[in-house]
Amino acid sequence: MAMNNTDNSAGKPSPLAPLRAWWAGLGARERSLLGWGGSALVLFLTWMLAVQPALNTLRTAPVQLDALDLQWQAMQKQAGEARELRGITPMTAEQSLVALKATTDRLGDKAKLSVQGDRAVVTFTGVNTGQLRDWMAEARSGARARPVEATLNRAGQGYSGTLVVAVGGSL
Protein backbone atom coordinates (compact mmCIF):
# COMPACT_ATOMS: atom_id res chain seq x y z
CA MET A 1 0.00 0.00 0.00
CA ALA A 2 1.48 3.31 -1.03
CA MET A 3 1.42 6.29 1.31
CA ASN A 4 -0.03 9.52 0.05
CA ASN A 5 2.04 12.58 1.01
CA THR A 6 -0.90 14.92 0.62
CA ASP A 7 -3.57 15.77 3.17
CA ASN A 8 -6.24 16.96 0.86
CA SER A 9 -7.21 17.03 -2.77
CA ALA A 10 -5.65 20.48 -3.30
CA GLY A 11 -2.22 18.85 -3.46
CA LYS A 12 -0.72 20.47 -0.35
CA PRO A 13 2.04 18.37 1.21
CA SER A 14 1.40 16.84 4.64
CA PRO A 15 3.33 18.40 7.57
CA LEU A 16 4.37 14.87 8.52
CA ALA A 17 5.81 14.07 5.09
CA PRO A 18 9.44 14.76 6.08
CA LEU A 19 9.05 12.60 9.20
CA ARG A 20 7.56 9.76 7.17
CA ALA A 21 10.38 10.00 4.66
CA TRP A 22 12.96 9.89 7.50
CA TRP A 23 11.25 6.85 9.06
CA ALA A 24 11.11 5.06 5.69
CA GLY A 25 14.83 5.72 5.25
CA LEU A 26 15.75 3.94 8.48
CA GLY A 27 16.78 0.31 8.56
CA ALA A 28 14.74 -2.38 10.31
CA ARG A 29 17.21 -2.53 13.24
CA GLU A 30 17.08 1.26 13.74
CA ARG A 31 13.28 1.27 13.64
CA SER A 32 13.21 -1.53 16.20
CA LEU A 33 15.62 0.32 18.52
CA LEU A 34 13.60 3.55 18.23
CA GLY A 35 10.40 1.59 18.92
CA TRP A 36 11.87 0.05 22.08
CA GLY A 37 13.29 3.41 23.17
CA GLY A 38 9.93 5.11 22.60
CA SER A 39 8.17 2.36 24.54
CA ALA A 40 10.62 2.74 27.42
CA LEU A 41 10.07 6.51 27.41
CA VAL A 42 6.28 6.09 27.45
CA LEU A 43 6.55 3.60 30.33
CA PHE A 44 8.86 5.93 32.27
CA LEU A 45 6.56 8.93 31.76
CA THR A 46 3.51 6.85 32.72
CA TRP A 47 5.28 5.78 35.92
CA MET A 48 6.43 9.31 36.82
CA LEU A 49 3.19 11.11 35.97
CA ALA A 50 0.51 8.57 36.94
CA VAL A 51 1.60 5.56 38.95
CA GLN A 52 4.19 6.98 41.37
CA PRO A 53 2.04 9.95 42.54
CA ALA A 54 -0.89 7.59 43.09
CA LEU A 55 1.28 5.22 45.15
CA ASN A 56 2.61 8.13 47.21
CA THR A 57 -0.95 9.25 47.89
CA LEU A 58 -1.88 5.74 49.03
CA ARG A 59 1.14 5.64 51.36
CA THR A 60 0.56 9.05 52.95
CA ALA A 61 -3.25 9.01 53.10
CA PRO A 62 -3.58 7.11 56.43
CA VAL A 63 -1.23 9.52 58.21
CA GLN A 64 -3.03 12.54 56.77
CA LEU A 65 -6.41 11.07 57.72
CA ASP A 66 -5.24 10.57 61.31
CA ALA A 67 -3.99 14.17 61.48
CA LEU A 68 -7.25 15.47 60.04
CA ASP A 69 -9.21 13.35 62.52
CA LEU A 70 -7.25 14.91 65.41
CA GLN A 71 -7.93 18.38 64.01
CA TRP A 72 -11.63 17.54 63.70
CA GLN A 73 -11.76 16.37 67.31
CA ALA A 74 -10.02 19.55 68.49
CA MET A 75 -12.46 21.66 66.49
CA GLN A 76 -15.41 19.77 67.96
CA LYS A 77 -14.03 20.37 71.46
CA GLN A 78 -13.60 24.09 70.75
CA ALA A 79 -17.11 24.28 69.29
CA GLY A 80 -18.47 22.68 72.46
CA GLU A 81 -16.56 25.19 74.59
CA ALA A 82 -17.92 28.04 72.48
CA ARG A 83 -21.51 26.76 72.90
CA GLU A 84 -20.91 26.42 76.63
CA LEU A 85 -19.49 29.94 76.90
CA ARG A 86 -22.42 31.38 74.94
CA GLY A 87 -24.82 29.84 77.44
CA ILE A 88 -23.11 31.39 80.49
CA THR A 89 -24.61 34.55 81.91
CA PRO A 90 -22.38 37.59 81.45
CA MET A 91 -20.27 38.92 84.32
CA THR A 92 -19.62 42.50 85.18
CA ALA A 93 -16.03 43.72 85.29
CA GLU A 94 -16.21 43.87 89.09
CA GLN A 95 -17.40 40.25 89.38
CA SER A 96 -14.70 39.16 86.95
CA LEU A 97 -12.00 40.95 88.94
CA VAL A 98 -13.18 39.41 92.23
CA ALA A 99 -13.02 35.92 90.70
CA LEU A 100 -9.62 36.65 89.12
CA LYS A 101 -8.27 37.92 92.46
CA ALA A 102 -9.48 34.75 94.21
CA THR A 103 -7.85 32.58 91.54
CA THR A 104 -4.58 34.52 91.82
CA ASP A 105 -4.61 34.46 95.64
CA ARG A 106 -4.57 30.64 95.54
CA LEU A 107 -1.00 30.83 94.18
CA GLY A 108 0.15 32.77 97.25
CA ASP A 109 3.35 34.76 96.84
CA LYS A 110 4.01 33.20 93.41
CA ALA A 111 1.55 35.58 91.71
CA LYS A 112 0.65 39.26 92.05
CA LEU A 113 -2.36 40.92 90.43
CA SER A 114 -2.60 44.55 89.32
CA VAL A 115 -5.56 46.07 87.48
CA GLN A 116 -5.20 48.64 84.72
CA GLY A 117 -8.61 49.65 83.38
CA ASP A 118 -10.29 46.71 81.65
CA ARG A 119 -7.09 44.69 81.78
CA ALA A 120 -5.34 42.88 84.59
CA VAL A 121 -1.64 42.13 84.74
CA VAL A 122 -0.57 39.04 86.65
CA THR A 123 3.11 38.71 87.52
CA PHE A 124 4.24 35.14 88.12
CA THR A 125 7.37 34.08 89.99
CA GLY A 126 8.40 30.41 89.91
CA VAL A 127 4.96 28.96 89.08
CA ASN A 128 5.13 25.34 87.93
CA THR A 129 3.41 24.09 84.79
CA GLY A 130 0.44 22.54 86.59
CA GLN A 131 -0.23 25.66 88.67
CA LEU A 132 -0.04 27.89 85.59
CA ARG A 133 -2.36 25.61 83.61
CA ASP A 134 -4.87 25.47 86.48
CA TRP A 135 -4.72 29.24 86.99
CA MET A 136 -5.35 29.87 83.28
CA ALA A 137 -8.29 27.43 83.21
CA GLU A 138 -9.85 29.06 86.29
CA ALA A 139 -9.24 32.56 84.97
CA ARG A 140 -10.91 31.63 81.68
CA SER A 141 -13.92 29.81 83.07
CA GLY A 142 -14.42 31.38 86.53
CA ALA A 143 -13.38 34.99 85.92
CA ARG A 144 -14.05 34.89 82.16
CA ALA A 145 -10.69 36.53 81.59
CA ARG A 146 -9.14 36.26 78.13
CA PRO A 147 -5.33 36.25 77.72
CA VAL A 148 -4.16 39.21 75.63
CA GLU A 149 -0.40 39.18 76.05
CA ALA A 150 2.09 36.87 77.72
CA THR A 151 5.76 37.21 78.53
CA LEU A 152 6.73 34.06 80.38
CA ASN A 153 10.16 32.51 80.75
CA ARG A 154 11.09 29.13 82.11
CA ALA A 155 13.29 29.75 85.13
CA GLY A 156 14.51 27.00 87.42
CA GLN A 157 11.56 24.87 88.45
CA GLY A 158 8.81 27.08 87.06
CA TYR A 159 7.70 30.00 84.96
CA SER A 160 8.27 33.67 85.69
CA GLY A 161 6.95 36.69 83.85
CA THR A 162 3.71 38.54 83.17
CA LEU A 163 0.36 37.69 81.68
CA VAL A 164 -2.10 40.39 80.62
CA VAL A 165 -5.78 39.41 80.53
CA ALA A 166 -8.92 41.25 79.45
CA VAL A 167 -11.70 41.13 82.06
CA GLY A 168 -15.42 41.83 82.27
CA GLY A 169 -17.15 43.58 79.39
CA SER A 170 -13.98 43.72 77.26
CA LEU A 171 -14.39 40.10 76.20
Secondary structure, 3 states (H helix, E strand, C coil): CCCCCECCCCCCECCCHHHHHHHHHCCHHHHHHHHHHHHHHHHHHHHHHHHHHHHHHHHHHHHHHHHHHHHHHHHHHHHHHHHHHHHCCCCCHHHHHHHHHHHHHCCHHHEEEEEECCEEEEEEEEECHHHHHHHHHHHHHCCCCEEEEEEEEEECCEEEEEEEEECHHHC
